[in-house]
Amino acid sequence: MPIPDPELLLHAAAIFFRAGTFLLLLPMFGRPVPVTVRTTMAIFLVIFAVPLSSPAPELVLPGHWSGLVLIAVRESFIGFMLGFGVSVIFYICQVAGKFISMQIGLMQSNLFNPLMNEQESVLGTGMTMMSIVLIFILNIHHLIIYAFIRSLTIAPPGVSAFSGASAEQVVGGIGNIFLISTQMAAPLIAVNYIVTLAFAILGRAVPSMNVLILSFGVRVFAGISVLILIFIVMAQFLLSVIHDTPERMLQFLPIR
């Protein structure tokens, strides 16, 4: 029986750590998916990626186990950055859902989101599910896999020369989470302001009126009505973020 090449096994192991961390961070393949399934998917990625990639020149079999740990940590970090590039979509859904729920008075109606493994607003959960559906309908998952394979060329397995040049891209990506979330929630913020201002004036004009109780129902009704009207605009925001996902993954790589 032929003995496998140790360098080839090290190459495959480096890709496995990168792929495993990458899949762990994706909500559609994260905690709700059994470990066995995630491990199998990572192995399949390794099988396809090994013939299509070349290891970095510095990827050599270390003489001590600490060298293997260092390789695993480096590859896991690269996988984390790739996964974060995809997860930006779902963080936008979470933040936008909380902003909108806060404005229209639905903050108490939270649901357990199994994809994010935490309590989340109803709107945030709905937008997360819609984003996943759009990713698969538009075949963006194919481009995400291609971007992962492409990362093995930009940052070959075993690369040790990291650069801080992508830190600006990561900070910009985090800023875009709040920027796009606020843009999506902006019409609802305006509605909440108008309703609050109207009932403040009404409360002055009619002091005996229970403004707080009345304004709650009006705020919910007006908010849901506006939400229905701007649904297409919100979907377009999500589509633009989803289409930019493969490029964003590669921009977040800590290699330049």
C-alpha positions in Angstrom: 0.0 0.0 0.0 1.6 3.4 -1.0 2.3 5.8 1.8 0.6 9.2 1.3 2.9 12.1 0.7 3.2 14.0 4.1 3.3 17.3 2.3 0.1 16.5 0.5 -1.6 15.5 3.7 -0.5 18.8 5.3 -1.8 20.7 2.3 -5.2 18.9 2.7 -5.3 19.5 6.5 -4.7 23.2 6.0 -7.6 23.5 3.6 -9.7 21.4 6.0 -9.2 23.9 8.8 -10.0 26.8 6.6 -13.1 25.1 5.2 -14.3 23.9 8.6 -14.1 27.4 10.2 -15.7 28.9 7.1 -18.7 26.6 7.2 -19.1 27.0 10.9 -19.7 30.7 10.5 -22.4 30.4 7.8 -25.9 30.5 9.4 -27.3 28.0 6.8 -24.5 25.5 7.7 -23.8 26.5 11.3 -25.0 25.2 14.6 -28.3 23.8 13.5 -26.5 21.5 11.0 -25.0 18.4 12.7 -21.2 18.3 13.1 -21.1 15.2 11.0 -22.7 17.0 8.1 -20.4 20.0 8.4 -17.4 17.8 8.6 -18.4 15.9 5.5 -19.0 19.1 3.6 -15.5 20.3 4.6 -14.0 17.1 3.4 -15.8 17.4 0.1 -14.4 21.0 -0.2 -10.9 19.6 0.5 -11.3 16.9 -2.1 -12.2 19.4 -4.8 -9.8 22.1 -3.7 -6.6 20.1 -3.3 -6.1 19.5 -7.1 -7.0 23.1 -7.8 -4.6 24.8 -5.4 -0.9 24.8 -4.6 0.5 25.2 -1.1 2.5 28.2 -0.1 6.3 27.7 -0.3 6.5 28.0 3.5 4.1 25.1 4.1 6.5 22.4 5.2 6.1 19.6 7.7 7.1 21.2 11.1 9.4 19.4 13.4 7.2 20.1 16.5 3.5 19.8 17.1 3.4 23.5 17.9 4.0 24.2 14.3 0.9 22.2 13.3 -1.1 24.2 15.8 0.2 27.4 14.3 -0.8 26.3 10.8 -4.3 25.3 12.1 -4.7 28.7 13.8 -3.7 30.7 10.7 -6.0 28.7 8.4 -8.8 29.0 10.8 -8.4 32.7 11.0 -8.5 33.0 7.2 -11.7 30.8 7.2 -13.1 33.1 9.9 -12.6 36.1 7.7 -14.2 34.4 4.7 -17.2 33.4 6.8 -17.5 36.9 8.2 -17.7 38.2 4.7 -20.8 36.1 4.1 -22.3 36.7 7.6 -22.4 40.4 7.0 -25.7 39.8 5.2 -27.3 38.2 8.2 -25.9 40.8 10.6 -27.6 43.5 8.5 -30.9 41.5 8.7 -30.6 41.3 12.5 -29.7 45.0 13.1 -32.3 46.3 10.6 -35.0 44.0 12.1 -34.3 45.4 15.6 -34.3 49.0 14.4 -37.6 48.5 12.6 -39.2 46.6 15.5 -38.1 49.3 17.9 -39.8 52.0 15.7 -43.1 50.3 15.2 -43.5 48.8 18.7 -42.8 45.1 18.0 -39.7 44.7 20.2 -41.5 42.4 22.6 -42.5 39.9 19.9 -39.2 38.1 19.7 -38.7 34.6 18.2 -35.9 32.1 18.6 -33.9 32.1 15.4 -32.3 28.6 15.0 -29.9 29.8 12.3 -28.3 32.4 14.6 -29.0 30.4 17.8 -30.5 33.4 19.7 -33.6 35.4 20.3 -34.3 37.8 17.5 -37.0 40.1 16.4 -39.8 38.7 14.2 -38.7 41.0 11.3 -35.1 40.1 11.7 -35.8 36.4 11.6 -38.0 36.9 8.5 -35.4 38.9 6.7 -32.7 36.3 7.6 -34.9 33.5 6.1 -35.6 35.6 3.0 -31.8 36.3 2.5 -31.1 32.5 2.6 -33.8 31.8 0.1 -32.5 34.6 -2.2 -28.9 33.2 -1.9 -30.0 29.8 -3.2 -32.6 31.0 -5.7 -30.0 33.3 -7.3 -27.3 30.7 -7.2 -25.1 32.9 -5.1 -24.0 29.9 -3.1 -22.1 28.7 -6.2 -20.2 32.0 -6.3 -19.5 31.7 -2.6 -17.9 28.3 -3.1 -16.0 29.7 -6.1 -14.8 32.6 -3.9 -13.6 30.1 -1.3 -11.6 28.2 -4.0 -10.3 31.5 -5.3 -9.0 32.3 -1.8 -6.7 29.3 -2.0 -4.9 31.1 -4.9 -4.8 34.6 -3.2 -3.9 33.1 0.2 -2.3 29.7 -0.5 -2.7 27.1 2.3 0.1 27.6 4.8 0.8 31.2 4.0 2.4 33.0 6.9 2.9 36.6 5.7 -0.3 38.3 6.8 -1.0 41.9 6.0 -3.1 44.5 7.8 -4.2 46.1 4.5 -7.6 44.4 4.6 -8.3 45.8 8.1 -9.7 48.9 6.5 -12.1 46.7 4.4 -13.2 44.8 7.5 -13.9 48.1 9.4 -15.8 49.4 6.4 -17.8 46.2 6.3 -18.8 46.6 9.9 -19.7 50.2 9.3 -21.8 49.2 6.3 -23.8 46.8 8.6 -25.1 49.9 10.5 -25.3 52.1 7.5 -27.4 49.8 5.4 -29.5 48.7 8.4 -30.3 52.4 9.1 -31.1 53.0 5.5 -33.6 50.1 5.5 -35.2 51.3 8.7 -35.2 55.0 7.7 -38.9 55.2 6.5 -40.0 53.5 9.7 -38.0 56.0 11.8 -39.7 58.8 10.0 -43.1 57.3 10.6 -42.4 56.9 14.3 -41.2 60.5 14.5 -44.4 61.8 12.7 -46.7 59.7 14.9 -44.9 60.8 18.1 -45.0 64.4 17.1 -48.7 64.3 16.1 -49.7 62.7 19.4 -47.5 65.1 21.4 -49.4 68.0 19.8 -52.7 66.2 20.4 -51.8 65.5 24.0 -51.3 69.3 24.5 -54.6 70.1 22.7 -56.6 67.5 24.6 -55.0 66.8 28.0 -57.7 64.3 29.0 -56.8 62.0 26.1 -54.7 58.9 26.9 -52.1 59.6 24.3 -49.8 56.7 25.2 -52.3 54.0 24.7 -53.8 55.5 21.5 -50.4 56.2 19.9 -49.3 52.6 20.4 -52.0 51.2 18.1 -51.5 53.9 15.5 -47.8 53.4 15.5 -48.1 49.7 14.9 -50.7 50.2 12.1 -48.8 53.0 10.4 -45.5 51.1 10.7 -46.8 47.8 9.2 -48.5 49.8 6.4 -45.3 51.6 5.5 -43.4 48.3 5.8 -45.6 46.7 3.2 -45.1 49.6 0.9 -41.3 49.6 1.1 -40.8 45.9 1.1 -39.5 45.9 -2.5 -37.0 48.6 -1.6 -35.7 46.6 1.4 -35.4 43.5 -0.8 -33.3 45.6 -3.3 -31.0 46.6 -0.4 -30.6 42.9 0.5 -30.0 41.9 -3.1 -27.2 44.4 -3.5 -25.5 43.1 -0.3 -26.0 39.5 -1.4 -24.5 40.1 -4.9 -21.4 41.7 -3.4 -20.8 38.7 -1.1 -18.1 36.8 -3.2 -16.1 40.0 -3.7 -16.4 41.0 -0.1 -15.1 37.6 1.0 -11.9 38.1 -1.0 -11.6 41.7 0.2 -11.6 40.5 3.8 -8.7 38.2 3.3 -5.7 39.3 5.5 -3.4 38.9 2.5 -2.3 41.7 0.1 
